Amino acid sequence: MTRAALALAFLAMVYSTPTAASEQLKIGGDGLEWESNSLVFNALEVTEDGGLSPLEADPEENILPRIKELGGSATTSVRTAAARSNQIINELIDGSHTTGWRVYTNPNGAELEVDMGAIFVLHRLYFRRGVLNDDERSLRGYEFYANDGDSLNFIGGNPVYALIAQDRSHGLPELDLSFPPTKVRFFRLRSTGERGFQMGDLEVFGVGVTPFAQFISQVIDLGEAANFGPVDVYGRIDGAAQAQFSTKTGFVATDSLYFRQTGIPGELEEVALADFDRTLDPSYAGVVLENDRDWSAWSPPYAELLEASIHSPDNRRYLQFQFKLLSGSLLDKAVIDSVVFNYTVPSLADSVIAEISPTTATLGRENEFTYHLRSVVSSGNRGFDTVIIHTPFAARATGVRVDGVEVDNFTTASDLGRLQVSFPDQRITRSGQEVAVRFASLVTVSGTEFRGEVADSQSDAFPQRVAFGDAAEEAADNTLVVSARIDDELFTGVVFSSAVITPNGDGINDQISLDYILLKATHEVEVEVVVYDLSGRPVHRLYQARDRSGPNQVSWDGRDADGVVPPGMYLLRLKAATDAGIATQMRSIAVVY
């Protein structure tokens, strides 16, 4: 699909510095309009204050006149009417009894099929009479079918219908059909009578919020490659409703690739959009494919909608976003007030390549690594003096080299999951410069990725993500992923703070701490610690919770549910079930008082 780039005529807040421009793009609210900047605007309406809301049906209002603006349509299977099938929707809503669905010959099996253009929850169908003075010209028997628009309910691009209601003896002048609220995108009305009929206007009634609505923006041209800051989506989401927000970014203005036939069967050649002839039959024109060469795929839906890091690659000029609004119930809906993108231009570099070495580590221990980076910086781009490495746990930097020379005056900051190293006196401003950051980090899961960014401490530019690749000759694997050197342990570092508990209240060894490092858990897993006596009888379930990989600690004060346990030897069993299997470790502890 051709997607014209949205020009840079948007509201932008610009903060000028000698080297940076921090900008803000806002759609909705007091920003750009939703509909005029949309590529897809399905089952939506704009609220009075500029928000984006799914359609909500009035049980007493006929929906059918709205389906044309939603891209809906109606067709009839009667061949004599085929020439005007594309006009049938107009005849069903024009308010005249002299037009509508009219079948004069072979009425048994005649069908009227309607595409609502969006999914609605319908509960009533009302077909007005087409002849005012002859009750014999009404629909004689019918079957009513519906399809909810779910992609699973299609075969070969055609909807699969489910029977909702039928009456083979119907003979009233008008058809007034009520049925339980049903999700409907397509419906089919089939005549089962043997006499011709003339029906007039068709009215369709729904209830509640449309189950699914979608907005896709036009392609947004940011003017030049940008680094993205936080994305903020403001709105209101009722209990069962969902707002699924996704993004994609690209290097070029169109996210499609065009290929035309060469004349040789099965052979295609890529051409520019201007050279692709859409007037030809598709079998002669060629094909249009998604441009996954110059564009990223749609990101997974964002888990957070405020202060969210963009999930699509940065350092790109073009941006597109979409919302999928799911109601979840008849009354709940998601309303989007506005979406705000923060970004800076130009980007810090044309690109920054990174890789890590070594690419194997001992799980459960602190390992030494080197993070290699190589810059590609063209004229006019700012450069950088800070490296940010995303680590699984708090890490520490041990050294920095720039172009092979040790940097003595670097600064470092570390917290859980992030190591930042700055070297402002050795700022990277040229292509081909190399940076090596040595650091130590605990690794507990094989396949840990050390994602990275570069930043500029001398401006307000947003950080730029690195791309994995060949950054240094001494690093051979061109990756940021570290695998495990051992594969037979799920726990390590299992130690007690003391081998004895003396729960007498004197403040000395009144309780002990059990420290352990859980390995290879790619998500939270069930961990339990149970105290047993020497006969194997459970004395106290000390701990049962879901833990992540990494260091953990459990304490015991020598008590069970009834108070202090009798003096003696006890066993503590530590057990976890991870993706790599079930692990159990036992340790003995003495209770003395």
C-alpha positions in Angstrom: 0.0 0.0 0.0 1.3 3.4 -0.9 1.8 5.6 2.1 2.6 9.2 1.4 4.9 10.9 3.9 3.3 13.4 6.3 5.1 16.7 5.8 6.8 18.4 8.7 3.9 20.8 9.3 3.3 19.6 12.8 3.4 21.3 16.2 6.9 21.2 17.5 8.4 22.6 20.7 12.0 23.4 19.8 14.8 24.0 22.3 17.8 25.6 20.6 21.3 24.8 21.6 24.4 25.1 19.5 24.2 21.5 18.4 20.8 20.1 19.2 17.1 20.6 18.6 14.7 18.8 21.0 11.3 18.5 19.3 7.9 17.2 20.2 5.3 15.8 17.9 1.7 15.7 19.2 -1.4 14.2 17.6 -4.8 14.6 19.3 -6.0 17.2 21.8 -4.6 20.6 20.9 -2.1 19.0 18.5 -2.6 17.7 15.0 -6.0 16.3 14.0 -6.4 12.5 14.0 -8.5 11.9 10.9 -6.6 14.2 8.5 -3.3 12.5 9.5 -4.6 8.9 9.3 -4.0 6.2 6.8 -6.6 3.9 8.5 -9.5 5.4 10.5 -11.8 2.5 11.2 -14.8 2.4 13.6 -13.6 5.6 15.2 -14.8 9.1 15.9 -13.2 12.2 17.3 -14.5 13.6 20.6 -15.3 17.2 21.2 -12.0 17.8 23.0 -10.0 16.2 20.2 -9.7 12.6 21.5 -9.9 9.4 19.6 -12.8 7.1 20.6 -14.3 3.9 19.2 -17.8 4.1 17.8 -20.6 3.5 20.2 -24.0 2.3 18.9 -27.3 3.8 20.0 -29.8 0.9 20.3 -32.4 3.1 18.6 -30.3 4.4 15.7 -30.0 2.8 12.3 -26.3 2.0 11.8 -26.5 1.2 8.1 -26.1 4.7 6.7 -22.8 5.0 8.4 -21.2 2.0 6.8 -20.3 3.7 3.5 -17.9 6.1 5.4 -16.4 3.0 7.1 -15.7 1.3 3.7 -18.7 -1.0 4.0 -20.8 -2.2 1.1 -23.7 -4.4 0.0 -24.1 -6.8 -2.8 -26.9 -9.1 -4.1 -26.5 -12.5 -5.7 -29.4 -12.0 -8.2 -27.8 -11.9 -11.7 -30.5 -9.5 -13.1 -29.5 -7.0 -10.5 -25.7 -7.6 -10.8 -25.3 -4.5 -13.0 -26.5 -2.3 -10.1 -25.1 -4.4 -7.2 -22.7 -1.6 -6.4 -25.7 0.7 -5.9 -27.7 -1.6 -3.7 -26.4 0.0 -0.5 -27.7 3.4 -1.6 -31.1 1.9 -2.4 -31.3 0.3 1.1 -30.9 3.6 2.8 -32.5 6.2 0.6 -35.8 6.4 2.5 -37.9 5.2 -0.5 -40.1 2.1 -0.5 -39.7 1.9 -4.3 -36.1 0.9 -4.1 -34.3 -1.7 -2.0 -33.8 -5.5 -2.3 -36.1 -6.7 -5.1 -36.1 -10.2 -6.6 -38.6 -11.2 -9.2 -37.4 -14.6 -10.5 -35.7 -17.5 -8.8 -36.1 -16.0 -5.3 -35.2 -19.2 -3.4 -31.6 -18.9 -2.5 -31.3 -15.2 -3.5 -28.8 -13.5 -1.1 -28.1 -10.1 0.2 -24.6 -9.7 1.7 -23.5 -6.7 3.7 -20.1 -5.7 4.9 -20.5 -3.3 7.8 -17.1 -1.9 7.3 -16.3 -2.4 11.0 -17.3 -4.8 13.8 -20.5 -4.0 15.6 -22.5 -5.7 18.2 -25.9 -6.1 16.5 -29.2 -7.0 18.0 -31.9 -6.2 15.5 -32.5 -6.2 11.7 -35.6 -4.4 10.3 -36.5 -4.6 6.6 -39.3 -2.2 5.5 -41.9 -3.2 3.0 -41.3 -2.4 -0.6 -44.9 -2.3 -1.8 -47.4 -0.4 0.2 -50.6 -1.9 -1.3 -49.7 -5.5 -1.7 -48.7 -7.7 1.3 -48.0 -10.6 -1.1 -44.8 -9.0 -2.3 -42.9 -9.5 1.0 -40.0 -11.8 1.8 -41.4 -15.3 2.2 -39.0 -17.2 4.4 -35.4 -16.3 5.3 -32.1 -17.4 6.9 -29.9 -14.9 8.6 -26.1 -15.5 8.9 -23.3 -13.5 10.4 -19.5 -13.4 10.6 -17.6 -11.6 13.3 -14.7 -10.5 11.2 -12.1 -12.7 13.0 -9.3 -13.8 10.6 -9.8 -17.3 11.8 -13.3 -17.3 10.4 -12.3 -17.0 6.8 -11.5 -19.5 4.0 -9.6 -18.2 1.0 -10.4 -14.6 1.8 -14.2 -15.3 2.1 -16.0 -15.0 5.4 -17.4 -18.2 6.9 -21.0 -17.6 8.2 -22.8 -18.9 11.2 -26.6 -19.2 11.2 -28.1 -16.8 13.6 -31.9 -17.0 12.9 -34.3 -18.5 10.3 -38.0 -18.6 9.6 -39.1 -20.5 6.5 -42.7 -19.6 7.0 -42.3 -15.9 7.3 -44.9 -13.9 5.4 -45.3 -10.5 7.1 -45.0 -7.4 4.9 -42.0 -6.3 6.9 -39.1 -8.3 8.5 -38.4 -7.3 12.1 -35.8 -9.6 13.5 -34.4 -9.4 17.0 -31.6 -11.7 18.2 -29.1 -11.8 21.1 -26.3 -9.2 20.9 -23.8 -10.6 18.4 -20.5 -9.4 17.0 -20.9 -8.8 13.3 -18.7 -7.6 10.6 -20.4 -9.3 7.7 -24.0 -10.6 7.5 -26.0 -12.5 4.8 -29.7 -12.6 4.4 -31.0 -15.5 2.2 -34.5 -15.9 0.8 -36.0 -19.4 1.2 -39.4 -18.6 -0.4 -40.6 -19.5 -3.9 -42.3 -16.1 -4.8 -40.6 -13.0 -5.9 -40.5 -10.1 -3.4 -39.9 -6.4 -3.1 -38.4 -5.1 0.1 -37.6 -1.4 0.8 -35.1 0.2 3.2 -33.0 -1.9 5.6 -32.3 -0.8 9.1 -29.6 -2.3 11.3 -29.4 -1.7 15.1 -26.5 -2.3 17.4 -25.6 -1.8 21.1 -22.6 -0.8 23.1 -19.0 0.0 22.0 -17.7 -1.5 18.8 -15.4 -4.4 19.8 -12.5 -3.4 17.5 -11.4 0.0 16.2 -8.1 0.8 14.5 -6.0 3.9 13.7 -2.9 3.9 11.5 -1.1 7.2 11.0 0.3 8.4 7.7 4.1 8.1 7.4 5.6 11.0 9.4 8.7 12.7 8.0 10.9 14.0 10.8 13.1 15.9 8.4 16.3 13.9 9.1 17.4 10.8 11.1 16.3 11.3 14.7 17.0 9.8 18.2 13.8 9.2 20.2 13.1 10.1 23.7 10.0 8.9 25.7 6.7 8.4 24.1 3.5 9.4 26.0 0.0 8.2 25.3 -2.6 10.0 27.2 -6.2 8.7 27.5 -8.8 6.8 29.5 -9.0 3.0 29.4 -12.1 1.4 31.1 -11.9 -1.9 33.0 -12.1 -4.6 30.2 -10.9 -2.3 27.4 -7.4 -2.3 25.8 -5.4 0.2 23.9 -2.7 -1.5 21.9 -0.1 1.0 20.7 2.6 0.0 18.2 5.3 1.8 16.2 7.6 1.3 13.2 10.4 3.3 11.7 12.1 3.5 8.3 14.8 5.1 6.3 12.7 5.9 3.3 9.2 7.5 2.8 7.4 4.5 1.5 7.0 1.2 3.4 6.2 -0.8 0.3 8.3 -2.3 -2.5 7.0 -2.4 -6.1 7.9 -5.2 -8.6 6.7 -5.4 -12.2 6.6 -8.3 -14.6 9.7 -8.6 -16.9 7.9 -10.8 -19.5 9.8 -13.9 -18.3 7.4 -16.1 -16.3 8.1 -15.9 -12.6 10.6 -13.1 -13.0 10.1 -9.7 -11.4 12.1 -6.5 -11.3 11.9 -3.8 -8.6 10.7 -0.4 -9.8 9.9 3.0 -8.3 6.3 3.7 -7.4 6.1 6.2 -10.3 6.9 3.3 -12.7 4.4 0.8 -11.3 1.2 0.7 -13.3 -1.7 0.1 -11.0 -4.2 0.3 -13.9 -3.1 -3.1 -15.2 -4.6 -6.4 -14.0 -2.6 -7.6 -11.0 -1.4 -10.7 -12.9 0.2 -8.3 -15.4 1.1 -5.4 -13.2 3.3 -7.3 -10.7 3.3 -7.3 -7.0 3.5 -4.9 -4.0 5.4 -6.2 -1.0 6.0 -4.8 2.5 9.3 -3.0 2.6 11.1 -4.9 5.3 14.4 -3.9 3.8 14.1 -0.2 4.8 11.5 -0.4 7.5 11.2 -2.2 10.8 8.3 -4.5 11.5 5.4 -3.2 13.7 6.6 -3.3 17.3 4.9 -5.5 19.8 2.2 -3.5 21.7 3.7 -1.2 24.3 3.3 -2.5 27.9 3.6 1.1 29.3 1.9 4.1 27.7 3.6 6.9 29.7 7.3 7.7 29.6 7.8 4.6 27.4 11.0 4.0 25.5 10.3 3.6 21.8 10.2 0.0 20.8 11.3 0.6 17.2 14.8 1.3 15.9 16.0 4.9 16.2 18.4 6.9 14.0 15.7 6.9 11.3 13.9 9.7 9.5 10.4 8.2 9.1 7.9 7.1 11.8 4.5 5.5 11.8 2.2 4.4 14.6 -1.1 2.7 15.2 -3.7 2.1 17.8 -5.9 -1.0 18.1 -8.8 -0.3 20.5 -10.5 -3.3 22.0 -13.6 -2.8 24.1 -13.7 -6.1 26.0 -17.4 -5.5 26.9 -20.4 -3.6 25.7 -19.8 -0.7 28.0 -16.0 -0.4 28.3 -13.9 1.5 25.9 -10.4 3.0 25.5 -10.3 6.7 24.5 -7.0 8.2 23.4 -6.6 11.9 24.2 -3.3 12.4 22.5 0.1 10.8 21.7 3.3 12.7 22.1 6.7 11.7 20.6 9.9 13.4 21.9 13.0 13.3 19.7 16.1 15.1 18.8 17.7 15.8 15.4 20.2 15.3 14.0 21.1 11.9 15.3 24.3 11.5 17.3 25.9 9.4 14.6 25.1 7.8 11.3 25.5 4.5 13.1 27.3 3.0 16.0 28.3 -0.7 15.8 29.0 -2.7 19.0 29.9 -6.2 20.1 30.9 -7.8 23.3 33.7 -10.2 24.2 34.0 -12.8 25.5 30.6 -14.2 24.5 30.6 -17.0 27.1 30.3 -16.6 30.8 30.2 -18.6 34.0 26.7 -18.4 35.4 26.3 -17.2 39.0 29.6 -15.4 39.1 30.9 -12.0 38.2 32.5 -12.1 34.7 34.8 -9.7 33.0 33.7 -8.3 29.6 34.8 -5.8 27.0 32.2 -3.7 25.2 33.6 -2.7 21.8 32.1 0.2 19.8 32.9 1.7 16.4 31.5 5.0 15.1 30.2 6.1 11.8 29.8 9.9 12.0 29.3 12.2 9.0 29.6 15.9 8.7 27.0 17.7 10.8 26.4 14.9 13.2 27.2 15.6 16.8 29.1 12.6 18.1 29.1 11.2 21.6 31.1 10.9 24.9 29.0 8.4 26.9 28.3 4.7 26.6 25.3 3.1 28.3 25.3 -0.7 28.7 22.1 -2.5 29.9 23.2 -5.2 32.3 21.1 -7.8 34.1 22.4 -6.6 37.5 24.4 -3.8 38.9 27.8 -3.7 37.1 31.1 -1.9 37.6 33.4 -0.4 34.9 37.1 -1.2 35.2 38.6 0.7 32.2 38.0 2.6 29.0 40.1 2.8 25.8 39.5 5.3 22.9 41.4 4.4 19.7 43.6 2.1 21.7 44.6 4.6 24.3 43.6 4.2 28.0 41.4 6.9 29.3 42.2 7.9 32.9 39.5 10.5 33.6 36.3 8.6 32.8 33.3 8.7 35.1 30.9 5.9 35.8 27.5 5.4 37.3 25.7 2.1 37.9 22.4 1.0 39.1 20.3 -2.2 38.7 20.3 -2.9 35.0 22.3 0.1 33.7 26.0 1.0 33.6 26.9 4.4 32.3 30.5 5.4 31.4 31.4 9.0 30.3 34.7 10.3 28.8 34.0 14.0 27.9 37.6 14.8 27.2 37.8 12.1 24.5 34.5 12.8 22.6 33.9 10.6 19.5 33.4 12.9 16.5 34.9 11.0 13.5 34.0 7.9 11.6 36.0 4.8 12.4 36.9 5.8 16.0 36.8 2.8 18.4 35.8 2.7 22.1 36.4 -0.3 24.4 34.6 -0.3 27.8 35.8 -3.0 30.3 33.3 -4.0 32.9 32.3 -6.8 35.3 28.8 -8.1 35.6 26.9 -11.1 37.1 25.3 -13.3 34.6 22.6 -15.9 35.6 20.9 -16.7 32.3 22.4 -18.1 29.1 21.6 -15.9 26.2 21.8 -12.6 28.1 21.9 -9.6 25.7 23.9 -6.6 26.7 22.0 -3.9 24.8 23.7 -0.5 24.5 23.3 3.2 23.7 25.6 6.1 23.2 24.8 9.6 24.5 26.2 13.1 24.5 26.7 14.7 28.0 27.4 18.1 26.3 23.9 18.5 24.9 20.3 17.6 25.6 20.2 15.0 22.7 18.5 11.7 23.4 20.7 8.6 23.5 21.1 6.6 20.3 20.9 2.8 20.3 23.9 0.8 19.0 23.6 -2.0 16.4 25.4 -5.3 16.8 28.1 -6.0 14.2 31.9 -6.1 13.6 33.1 -3.4 15.9 36.7 -4.6 16.6 39.2 -7.1 15.2 39.9 -8.7 18.6 36.2 -9.5 19.1 35.2 -12.3 16.7 31.5 -13.0 17.2 29.8 -9.8 16.1 27.1 -10.1 18.8 25.9 -8.6 22.1 24.6 -11.9 23.4 26.5 -13.9 26.1 25.9 -17.7 26.5 26.6 -19.9 29.4 29.9 -21.7 30.0 28.3 -24.3 32.4 25.0 -26.0 32.0 24.4 -28.3 35.0 23.5 -25.9 37.9 20.3 -24.0 38.7 21.6 -22.6 42.0 24.9 -21.2 43.0 26.2 -19.2 45.9 24.0 -21.0 48.5 25.4 -20.0 51.9 24.1 -19.3 55.4 25.1 -16.3 57.4 25.7 -18.6 60.3 25.6 -22.3 60.9 23.7 -21.9 64.2 20.6 -20.1 65.3 20.2 -19.0 69.0 16.7 -17.6 69.2 17.0 -16.2 72.7 16.5 -12.6 72.0 20.0 -11.4 72.8 20.6 -10.0 69.3 23.3 -12.5 68.4 22.4 -15.1 65.8 18.7 -14.7 66.6 18.0 -15.5 62.9 20.1 -16.6 59.9 20.0 -15.5 56.3 20.1 -18.0 53.4 21.6 -16.4 50.3 21.4 -18.0 46.9 21.7 -17.1 43.2 19.0 -18.5 40.9 20.2 -19.4 37.4 18.6 -19.9 34.0 15.2 -18.6 34.9 14.1 -16.6 31.8 11.0 -15.5 33.7 9.7 -15.6 37.3 9.6 -19.2 38.7 8.3 -20.9 41.8 10.9 -21.2 44.6 10.3 -22.7 48.0 12.3 -23.1 51.2 11.0 -25.7 53.7 12.5 -26.6 57.1 12.5 -30.4 58.0 13.6 -32.2 61.1 16.1 -35.1 60.8 13.2 -37.6 60.4 12.1 -35.9 57.3 9.0 -34.3 58.8 8.1 -30.8 57.5 8.5 -28.3 60.3 7.9 -25.0 58.7 7.4 -23.7 55.1 9.7 -20.8 55.3 9.3 -19.3 51.8 7.2 -19.8 48.8 7.2 -17.2 46.1 8.1 -16.5 42.5 11.7 -15.4 42.0 13.7 -14.0 39.1 17.2 -15.1 38.1 19.8 -13.5 40.3 20.7 -13.1 43.9 18.0 -13.7 46.5 17.8 -14.0 50.3 15.5 -15.8 52.8 15.7 -15.4 56.6 14.6 -17.8 59.4 14.3 -17.0 63.1 14.1 -20.6 64.4 10.3 -20.5 64.7 7.4 -22.4 63.2 3.7 -21.6 63.4 3.6 -22.5 67.2 6.7 -20.6 68.2 10.4 -21.5 68.7 11.2 -25.0 67.5 13.0 -27.4 69.9 16.8 -27.4 70.0 18.5 -29.7 67.5 19.6 -30.2 63.9 17.3 -29.2 61.0 17.5 -29.4 57.3 16.5 -26.5 54.9 15.5 -27.6 51.4 15.8 -25.0 48.6 13.8 -26.0 45.5 13.0 -24.3 42.2 11.5 -25.3 38.8 13.0 -23.4 35.9 13.0 -23.8 32.1 16.2 -25.8 32.5 14.7 -28.3 35.0 14.0 -28.8 38.7 16.8 -28.0 41.2 17.0 -29.0 44.9 19.7 -28.2 47.5 19.7 -29.2 51.1 21.6 -27.4 54.0 21.8 -28.3 57.7 21.3 -25.7 60.5 21.6 -26.1 64.3 19.1 -24.5 66.7 20.7 -23.9 70.1 19.4 -22.1 73.2 
